[in-house]
Amino acid sequence: MGRHREFDIDQVLDEAMSVFWRDGYSGAAIGDVCTAMGLKPGSVYLTFGNKRGLFLAVVQRYLVQVNQPGMDKMAAQTSGVQGIRAYFEHVIDGIQNGNRRWGCLGTNAFVELSESDEDIAQIMTAHIARLTEAFEDALNRDGVENAAAWAQHLICLAQGLNVLAKIKSNAAVLPSIVETTIMALTDKADAQSPVSAC
């Protein structure tokens, strides 16, 4: 019979997440990760197999805990363009006030490991596809033409913000960068709205 696990797995993943987010996969010493989790290495290896197994679990939890709320905010708005604004406000708030000051853990992992770790590549490719679809759905709600092309533009914008956060660019300018795109999308959406006859 296996040993009973005496810790909350989500809680320890959140603690490990902060170390991997700050230091990256290669830069995070397993001893530092174990200390942050409050666990001995044996317990970590017993549960996750190895450092890579732990990191995969952390990235998957990150996508649920950190990225999904922004996508939920986007879907909750009646106006697709306003939903996109809500998504980017969520991202920028994280960059200015939270852990996204280290960039996006998923993007960081993709850049660091996508060529050497097929699982990370698949996880992040699937996530980007989901986010692209969410952008496109939002744009279609407002009848924006070329929604698929605009969705790709928004993916580039999102990833660009993540990179700017990672390289410690001036976070104060990020809202104006997003607002430029939102204004263009608003014009596109307004152009598709029916005009009342006078």
C-alpha positions in Angstrom: 0.0 0.0 0.0 1.4 3.4 -0.9 2.1 6.0 1.7 -0.7 8.4 2.5 -0.1 11.9 1.1 -0.3 14.4 3.9 -0.2 17.6 2.0 -2.5 19.6 -0.3 -1.2 19.0 -3.8 -2.7 22.2 -5.2 -1.1 24.3 -2.4 2.4 22.8 -2.9 2.1 23.2 -6.7 1.3 26.9 -6.1 4.4 27.2 -4.0 6.5 25.5 -6.6 5.0 27.7 -9.3 6.4 30.8 -7.8 10.0 29.4 -7.9 9.7 28.1 -11.5 8.0 31.3 -12.6 10.8 33.5 -11.2 13.8 31.3 -12.1 12.7 29.2 -15.1 12.9 25.5 -15.3 16.6 25.2 -15.7 17.4 28.0 -13.2 15.2 26.6 -10.4 17.2 24.4 -8.1 15.2 21.4 -6.9 16.3 22.2 -3.3 14.8 25.7 -3.6 11.6 24.2 -5.0 11.3 21.7 -2.3 11.9 24.3 0.4 9.2 26.5 -1.1 6.8 23.5 -1.1 7.7 22.7 2.5 8.5 19.1 1.4 11.5 16.8 1.4 12.8 15.8 -2.0 11.7 12.2 -1.4 8.1 13.3 -1.1 8.3 15.4 -4.2 9.8 12.6 -6.3 7.3 10.1 -4.9 4.4 12.3 -6.0 5.7 13.8 -9.3 8.4 11.4 -10.4 11.1 14.0 -11.0 11.7 17.7 -11.5 10.2 17.5 -15.0 7.1 15.8 -13.8 6.6 18.5 -11.2 7.1 21.2 -13.7 4.6 19.8 -16.1 2.1 19.7 -13.2 2.9 23.3 -12.3 2.5 24.5 -15.9 -0.9 22.8 -16.2 -2.1 24.3 -12.9 -0.8 27.7 -14.0 -3.0 27.7 -17.1 -6.0 26.9 -15.0 -5.2 29.3 -12.1 -3.7 32.2 -13.8 -4.7 32.2 -17.5 -8.2 30.8 -17.4 -9.7 33.7 -15.3 -8.7 36.2 -18.0 -10.4 34.1 -20.6 -13.5 33.8 -18.4 -13.6 37.6 -18.1 -13.5 37.8 -21.9 -16.4 35.3 -22.3 -18.5 37.0 -19.7 -18.9 40.3 -21.5 -21.8 40.8 -24.0 -19.6 42.9 -26.2 -16.7 40.8 -27.6 -14.4 43.9 -27.9 -15.1 44.8 -24.2 -14.4 41.2 -23.3 -11.0 41.5 -25.0 -10.4 44.7 -23.1 -11.2 42.9 -19.8 -8.8 40.0 -20.7 -5.9 42.4 -21.3 -6.7 44.4 -18.2 -6.4 41.2 -16.3 -3.1 40.5 -17.9 -1.7 44.0 -17.3 -2.9 44.0 -13.7 -0.8 40.8 -13.2 2.2 42.4 -14.8 1.9 45.5 -12.7 0.8 44.1 -9.4 1.3 40.3 -9.4 3.5 37.4 -10.4 3.2 38.2 -14.1 6.0 40.7 -13.4 8.1 37.6 -14.3 6.2 37.3 -17.6 3.9 34.4 -18.4 5.1 31.1 -16.9 3.6 29.2 -19.9 5.3 31.5 -22.5 8.6 31.3 -20.6 8.4 27.5 -20.5 7.5 27.4 -24.2 10.5 29.6 -25.1 12.9 27.7 -22.9 11.8 24.1 -23.6 9.6 23.8 -26.7 12.4 22.4 -28.8 13.6 19.9 -26.2 10.3 18.9 -24.4 7.4 17.7 -26.6 5.0 17.7 -23.7 5.6 21.4 -22.9 5.3 22.2 -26.6 2.0 20.3 -26.9 0.5 21.9 -23.7 1.4 25.4 -24.8 0.4 24.9 -28.4 -3.0 23.7 -27.2 -3.3 26.7 -24.9 -2.5 29.2 -27.6 -5.1 27.5 -29.9 -7.7 27.8 -27.1 -6.9 31.5 -26.6 -6.9 32.2 -30.3 -10.3 30.6 -30.6 -11.6 32.7 -27.6 -10.4 35.9 -29.3 -12.0 34.9 -32.5 -15.3 34.0 -30.8 -15.3 37.4 -29.0 -14.7 39.3 -32.3 -17.4 37.3 -34.1 -19.8 38.4 -31.3 -19.3 42.0 -32.5 -19.3 41.1 -36.2 -15.7 42.3 -36.7 -14.5 41.4 -40.2 -11.4 39.3 -40.6 -11.9 37.9 -37.0 -9.3 35.1 -37.6 -6.6 37.5 -38.6 -7.4 39.9 -35.7 -7.3 36.9 -33.3 -3.7 36.2 -34.5 -2.8 39.8 -34.0 -4.2 39.6 -30.4 -2.1 36.5 -29.7 1.0 38.4 -30.8 -0.1 41.3 -28.6 -0.5 39.0 -25.6 2.8 37.3 -26.1 4.5 40.7 -26.6 3.2 41.9 -23.3 4.5 38.8 -21.6 8.0 39.4 -23.1 7.9 43.1 -22.1 7.1 42.0 -18.5 9.9 39.4 -18.6 12.5 42.0 -19.7 11.3 44.5 -17.1 10.1 47.1 -19.6 8.1 50.1 -18.3 4.8 48.5 -17.2 3.1 51.9 -17.1 3.0 52.1 -20.9 1.2 48.7 -21.3 -2.4 50.0 -21.1 -1.8 52.5 -23.9 -0.4 49.7 -26.1 -3.5 47.6 -25.6 -5.8 50.6 -25.9 -4.5 51.3 -29.4 -5.7 47.9 -30.5 -9.0 48.2 -28.7 -9.7 51.5 -30.4 -9.1 49.9 -33.8 -11.3 47.0 -33.0 -14.0 49.3 -31.7 -14.0 51.1 -35.0 -14.2 47.8 -36.8 -17.1 46.7 -34.7 -18.9 50.0 -35.0 -18.5 49.9 -38.8 -20.4 46.6 -38.8 -23.3 47.9 -36.7 -26.6 48.6 -38.6 -27.3 52.3 -39.2 -30.8 53.4 -38.3 -32.8 55.1 -41.0 -33.8 58.6 -40.2 
